[in-house]
C-alpha cells in the first residue's frame, strides 16, 4: 500500500484491482485518510482499504444482504469522483448546474457510476448492536498506541453502555430511534440510582458512551439521521472527598516489614514505591527495565509512552527521582513488574481489597489513590514550588512550559525533604 501526503493530509493511493474495473473505471484511487499524523494514517490505511474492497464487492454482487456494504461502497465511489453521496430525492433537488455535473460524470464514466453518483441506494437499516460493531471498525485512531489491556479497558464501558440500552429498549434499528426510547433508558437508570445505590455518574458514563457511538457512526457513515441524543445527563452529586493518609499512619501501619504480609511481592513494591513518587499504580505497572534507572547518579524512573501503550495524557510524561522507601522498592524490582504489565486494571482492585480486608485504611473515604493525595500534601507542607509539584504529579502547568523545573538533581533534593 502507498501513503502520500498532500497539503498536510495523508492519502491512500492504490491501483484498482482488475476484478473491480467494471464498476470502477479509474486505474487508481486516492482516498483521504483525514489526518496529518503518519502513525494515525498507517493505522487507518488497511481498514479504509478493506472497507473500499467490501464496498466494491457489494456493488459488484448487487446482493441485498450486503446493503450496508453496498451503501458504503456507493459513498466511497461518489466521494472519489468529487461528490458527497446524496439519496436520489436530494439529488433531484440540487441546483441544475450541480445536477448536470453529476450526470456528466456518469455519461463520461459509464452507467456503473449512476447508483453512486445519482443516489440510487437508501441508507440501510442498522441496529444498535450493529452501530457498535461499525463504531469499532471506523475508529482505529481512538486506540492507536494502546496496549491490549488498554484497548480492552477502552472498549468495555462502551460495550456495557450498548448492552444496557439493548436490555432496556431492545436492539432496534437506528433509523427508528426516538426520544421515547432515550427517555426509557434514562428512566431505567434513574430507578437504579434510587433502588440499587448506584450513582448519577455511572448513568452519565453510559449516556456519554452511547451518544458518542451513535453520533460517530451517524456522522462518519453519512446516515443523515436526526438522533434524539441531547439532554440525557442526570445531575451528579458532589463527589466524596478522598482523604490522604497521615504521615504517622503511613510510617506506622503501611511501611513496617510485616504490614503488607500476604500481598503479592509486585503489588507490594508498587504500593510502597507510590509513597514518595505519587505515581498512578498503572504507570508503575507499565514501566519497562529501561525506564527504571537505578544506576544513574540520581536514581529515577521515567514515565513515558511505549510502543503499544499510552499514558493518560501528555502531561503524564515525567521523570520522578527515587528516594526513601520508594528507592528500596524499586531496588528489589529493577526490571519492573511483569505480572502487572498487561494486567494494570487488576492492580488497583488487588491493592484496595487487601487494604480494606486488613483494616489498613485510616478512614472510610480512602482508596489506594489516597497515597497520591498524601504525597502532594507533604510537598505543600514542605514548601515545594508548585511547578515542581505539578511536574511530579503529572498535572498540567496551565501555561507555557519553560525549563526543567530546576533539573533532576534539584527535584531529588526537594523530595528528600519529605521522604519516608
C-alpha positions in Angstrom: 0.0 0.0 0.0 1.1 3.6 -0.6 0.7 6.6 1.6 1.2 10.0 0.2 0.8 13.4 1.8 -0.8 16.4 0.1 -1.4 19.8 1.8 -0.6 18.1 5.2 -3.2 15.4 4.8 -2.3 11.8 4.2 -3.9 9.9 1.3 -4.1 6.2 0.4 -3.2 5.6 -3.2 -3.7 2.2 -4.8 -4.3 0.6 -8.2 -7.8 -0.7 -8.7 -7.8 -4.5 -8.8 -8.7 -5.9 -12.1 -11.9 -7.7 -10.9 -13.4 -4.3 -9.9 -12.7 -2.4 -13.1 -16.2 -3.0 -14.4 -17.6 -0.8 -11.6 -14.5 1.5 -11.0 -13.1 2.7 -14.3 -10.2 4.6 -12.8 -6.8 2.8 -12.8 -6.0 4.1 -9.3 -7.9 5.7 -6.4 -6.9 8.3 -3.9 -8.6 8.2 -0.6 -8.2 10.9 2.1 -7.3 9.5 5.5 -8.2 12.8 7.0 -5.1 13.1 9.2 -1.7 14.7 9.2 -0.3 12.1 11.6 1.7 9.3 9.9 1.0 6.9 12.8 -2.7 7.5 12.5 -2.6 7.2 8.7 -0.8 3.9 9.0 -3.4 2.6 11.4 -6.3 3.7 9.2 -4.7 2.5 5.9 -5.6 -1.2 6.0 -9.1 -0.5 7.5 -10.0 2.1 4.8 -8.7 -0.1 2.0 -10.6 -3.2 3.3 -13.8 -1.1 3.5 -13.3 0.0 -0.1 -12.9 -3.6 -1.2 -16.1 -4.6 0.7 -18.0 -1.8 -1.0 -16.8 -2.8 -4.4 -17.7 -6.4 -3.7 -21.2 -5.4 -2.7 -21.6 -3.2 -5.7 -20.3 -6.0 -7.9 -22.7 -8.6 -6.5 -25.7 -6.3 -6.0 -26.7 -8.5 -3.1 -29.4 -7.1 -0.9 -27.9 -8.9 2.1 -24.9 -6.6 1.7 -27.0 -3.5 1.8 -24.7 -1.7 4.3 -21.5 -2.5 2.4 -23.2 -1.5 -0.8 -24.2 1.8 0.6 -20.7 2.3 2.0 -19.2 1.4 -1.4 -21.5 3.9 -3.2 -20.5 6.6 -0.8 -16.8 5.9 -1.4 -17.3 5.9 -5.2 -19.2 9.2 -5.1 -16.5 10.7 -2.8 -13.7 9.5 -5.1 -15.4 11.4 -8.0 -15.7 14.6 -6.0 -19.3 14.3 -4.8 -21.0 13.8 -1.4 -23.3 10.8 -1.6 -26.9 12.0 -1.6 -30.1 10.0 -1.9 -31.9 10.3 -5.2 -34.5 12.6 -3.8 -31.9 15.1 -2.7 -30.0 14.8 -5.9 -33.2 15.7 -7.8 -33.5 18.9 -5.7 -29.9 20.1 -6.5 -29.4 23.3 -8.4 -29.5 22.4 -12.1 -25.7 23.1 -12.6 -24.8 20.7 -9.8 -27.2 18.1 -11.1 -25.8 18.3 -14.6 -22.2 17.9 -13.3 -23.3 14.6 -11.8 -25.0 13.4 -14.9 -21.9 14.4 -17.0 -19.7 12.3 -14.8 -22.0 9.3 -15.3 -22.0 9.8 -19.1 -18.2 10.0 -19.3 -17.5 7.3 -16.7 -20.2 4.7 -17.5 -23.6 3.6 -16.3 -22.0 1.7 -13.4 -21.4 5.0 -11.7 -25.1 6.0 -11.7 -26.2 4.3 -8.4 -23.4 6.1 -6.5 -23.4 9.5 -8.2 -27.2 9.8 -8.6 -28.1 8.3 -5.2 -29.8 5.0 -6.0 -29.3 3.4 -2.6 -31.1 4.3 0.5 -29.3 4.3 3.8 -29.5 0.7 5.1 -31.1 -0.4 8.3 -28.6 -0.5 11.1 -29.4 -1.8 14.6 -28.0 -0.5 17.9 -25.7 -3.6 18.2 -24.7 -3.1 14.5 -23.8 0.5 15.3 -21.3 -0.7 18.0 -19.7 -3.1 15.5 -19.4 -0.4 12.9 -18.1 2.1 15.5 -15.3 -0.3 16.5 -14.3 -0.7 12.8 -14.2 3.0 11.9 -12.4 4.4 15.0 -8.9 2.9 14.8 -7.5 6.3 15.7 -9.0 6.1 19.1 -7.0 3.0 20.1 -3.8 3.9 18.3 -0.8 3.2 20.6 -2.8 1.4 23.3 -1.7 -1.9 24.7 -4.1 -4.9 24.5 -5.1 -4.3 28.2 -5.7 -0.6 27.5 -7.8 -1.5 24.4 -9.9 -3.8 26.5 -10.4 -1.2 29.2 -11.4 1.4 26.5 -13.9 -0.9 24.8 -15.6 -2.5 27.8 -17.5 0.6 29.1 -18.8 1.3 25.5 -19.9 -2.3 25.1 -21.6 -2.1 28.5 -23.5 1.0 27.6 -24.8 -0.6 24.4 -25.7 -3.8 26.2 -27.6 -1.9 28.9 -29.5 0.0 26.3 -30.5 -3.1 24.4 -31.6 -4.8 27.6 -33.9 -1.9 28.3 -35.1 -0.8 24.9 -34.2 -3.6 22.5 -31.9 -3.9 19.6 -33.9 -1.5 17.5 -33.0 0.0 14.1 -31.0 3.2 14.4 -33.4 4.9 12.0 -36.3 4.2 14.3 -34.7 5.5 17.4 -36.8 8.2 19.0 -37.0 10.4 22.1 -39.2 7.9 23.9 -36.5 5.2 23.7 -33.9 7.5 25.1 -36.1 8.6 28.0 -37.0 5.0 28.7 -33.3 4.3 29.1 -32.8 7.4 31.2 -35.8 6.4 33.5 -34.3 3.0 33.9 -31.1 4.5 35.2 -32.9 6.8 37.5 -34.7 3.8 39.0 -31.4 2.0 39.6 -30.0 5.1 41.3 -32.9 5.0 43.8 -33.1 1.3 44.4 -29.5 -0.1 43.9 -27.4 2.7 45.4 -25.9 3.5 42.0 -24.6 7.0 41.3 -25.6 9.5 38.6 -22.0 9.4 37.5 -22.4 5.7 36.5 -25.6 6.6 34.5 -23.9 9.6 32.8 -20.9 7.4 31.7 -23.4 5.1 29.9 -25.1 8.1 28.2 -21.8 9.6 27.1 -20.6 6.3 25.5 -24.0 5.5 23.9 -24.3 9.0 22.4 -20.7 9.0 21.3 -21.1 5.7 19.4 -24.3 6.7 17.7 -23.2 10.2 16.8 -19.8 9.0 15.4 -21.5 6.3 13.2 -24.1 8.7 12.0 -21.5 11.3 11.1 -18.8 9.2 9.6 -21.1 7.0 7.6 -23.2 9.9 6.4 -26.5 8.3 7.5 -28.1 11.8 7.9 -30.2 10.7 10.9 -31.7 13.2 13.4 -30.7 11.4 16.6 -32.6 12.3 19.8 -29.4 12.4 21.9 -29.5 15.7 23.8 -30.3 16.4 27.4 -29.9 12.9 28.9 -27.4 13.6 31.7 -28.5 13.3 35.3 -27.5 15.8 37.9 -24.5 14.4 39.7 -24.0 14.6 43.5 -20.8 16.2 44.9 -18.1 13.6 45.0 -16.9 12.5 48.4 -13.5 13.9 49.1 -10.8 11.3 49.1 -8.8 11.8 52.3 -5.0 11.4 52.4 -3.2 9.0 54.7 -1.5 10.8 57.6 2.3 10.6 57.7 2.1 8.7 61.0 -0.3 6.1 59.5 2.0 5.6 56.5 5.1 5.1 58.7 3.4 3.0 61.5 0.8 1.0 59.6 1.8 0.7 56.0 5.6 0.7 55.9 6.7 -1.8 58.6 8.1 -5.1 57.2 5.2 -7.2 58.1 2.4 -4.6 57.4 1.7 -5.9 53.9 2.4 -9.6 54.5 0.0 -11.6 52.3 0.1 -9.1 49.4 2.0 -10.4 46.4 5.5 -9.0 46.1 5.0 -7.0 42.9 1.8 -5.3 44.2 3.6 -4.6 47.5 6.6 -2.9 45.8 4.3 -0.8 43.5 2.4 0.4 46.6 5.5 1.3 48.6 7.0 2.9 45.5 4.0 5.2 45.4 4.7 6.7 48.8 7.5 9.0 47.6 6.6 9.3 43.9 2.8 9.8 43.8 2.6 7.9 40.6 -0.6 6.2 39.4 -0.4 2.5 40.1 -0.9 1.7 36.4 2.1 3.9 35.5 4.4 1.9 37.7 3.0 -1.4 36.4 3.8 -0.4 32.8 7.4 0.5 33.5 10.0 -1.4 31.4 13.5 -2.1 32.7 14.9 0.7 30.5 12.6 3.2 32.3 13.9 2.2 35.8 17.3 3.9 36.1 18.8 2.9 39.4 22.4 3.2 38.3 22.0 6.9 37.4 23.8 9.5 39.5 20.2 10.4 40.6 18.1 7.2 40.7 14.8 7.8 39.0 12.0 6.4 36.9 10.9 7.7 33.5 7.1 7.6 32.9 6.6 7.8 29.2 4.5 6.2 26.4 5.8 2.9 25.0 5.0 1.3 21.6 1.6 -0.2 22.2 1.0 1.7 25.5 -0.4 5.2 26.0 -0.3 7.4 29.1 -3.4 9.1 30.5 -2.4 12.4 28.8 0.6 14.3 27.5 1.4 15.9 30.9 1.7 12.4 32.5 5.1 12.0 30.8 7.6 12.8 33.5 10.8 11.9 35.4 10.5 11.1 39.1 13.5 10.8 41.4 13.5 7.8 43.7 14.1 8.4 47.4 13.4 6.7 50.7 11.1 3.6 50.8 10.4 4.1 47.1 14.0 3.7 46.1 14.2 0.5 48.2 11.0 -0.9 46.5 12.4 -0.4 43.0 15.8 -1.7 44.0 14.0 -5.0 44.7 12.4 -4.9 41.2 15.0 -3.3 38.9 13.3 -5.0 35.9 9.8 -3.8 36.7 6.6 -5.7 37.3 6.0 -8.2 34.5 2.9 -9.8 36.2 1.0 -6.5 36.1 2.5 -5.0 32.9 -0.5 -6.3 30.9 -2.9 -6.5 33.9 -2.9 -3.0 35.1 -6.7 -3.0 35.6 -6.5 -5.7 38.3 -3.8 -3.9 40.3 -5.9 -1.2 42.0 -8.6 -3.8 42.8 -6.0 -6.1 44.4 -4.5 -3.3 46.5 -7.8 -1.8 47.6 -9.2 -5.3 48.5 -6.1 -6.1 50.6 -6.0 -2.8 52.4 -9.7 -3.0 53.2 -9.6 -6.6 54.4 -6.6 -5.9 56.6 -8.0 -2.7 58.1 -5.2 -0.6 56.6 -7.4 2.3 55.5 -7.3 5.2 58.0 -10.8 6.2 57.1 -13.8 5.1 55.0 -13.1 7.8 52.5 -9.8 6.4 51.4 -8.6 4.2 48.5 -5.1 3.4 47.2 -5.0 6.7 45.3 -5.0 8.4 48.7 -1.3 7.9 48.7 -1.2 10.4 45.8 -3.1 12.9 48.0 -0.6 12.3 50.8 2.4 12.8 48.6 1.1 16.2 47.4 0.1 17.3 50.9 3.7 16.5 52.1 5.1 18.6 49.2 2.9 21.5 50.1 3.8 21.4 53.7 7.5 21.4 52.8 7.1 24.5 50.6 8.0 22.7 47.4 7.3 25.0 44.4 4.0 24.5 42.6 5.9 24.0 39.2 7.8 21.1 40.8 4.7 19.6 42.4 2.7 19.7 39.1 5.6 18.1 37.2 5.8 15.2 39.7 2.1 14.6 39.8 1.8 14.7 36.0 -0.6 17.7 36.1 -0.9 20.4 33.6 1.1 23.6 34.3 -1.7 25.8 32.9 0.8 27.9 30.9 3.7 27.6 28.5 6.3 25.2 29.9 9.9 26.6 30.2 13.0 24.8 31.6 13.1 21.6 33.5 11.7 22.7 36.9 15.2 23.0 38.3 16.5 19.7 37.0 16.6 16.2 38.2 19.2 16.7 41.0 17.3 19.7 42.4 13.9 17.9 42.3 15.6 14.9 44.1 16.9 17.2 46.8 13.4 18.7 47.3 11.9 15.2 47.6 14.5 14.2 50.1 12.8 16.8 52.5 9.6 14.7 52.6 10.9 11.2 52.0 9.5 8.5 54.2 
